[in-house]
Amino acid sequence: MEPTSRPLLVFFTSRRSGPARRMESLLAHIARKERDTLEVKKVDVDERPDIAERFGIGQVPALALVQDRRVVARLDGRVTTPRIEEMLDPFLATAAAR
């Protein structure tokens, strides 16, 4: 993952996970809505187990928010849009101020 000035939301998924597949449209919506302040990347843990291991991902779906090359927040399991926005809000406000 290359460094970026915007926070990076990493979405860990797998084609074999129904809950992860159902979250894809939710993450696409957030990516569009926050395109100026947030970068979103999808990582298939079956294709990139090295990245999943580096982030300590044991289950999918999972979300990791990276800022300044550090994981600053994480959500595991299927979550709702309001829960994701609650996690992102403080970091997006900081990114918008930069």
Secondary structure, 3 states (H helix, E strand, C coil): CCCCCCCEEEEEECCCCHHHHHHHHHHHHHHHHCCCCCEEEEEECCCCHHHHHHCCCCCCCEEEEEECCEEEEEEECCCCHHHHHHHHHHHHHHHHHC
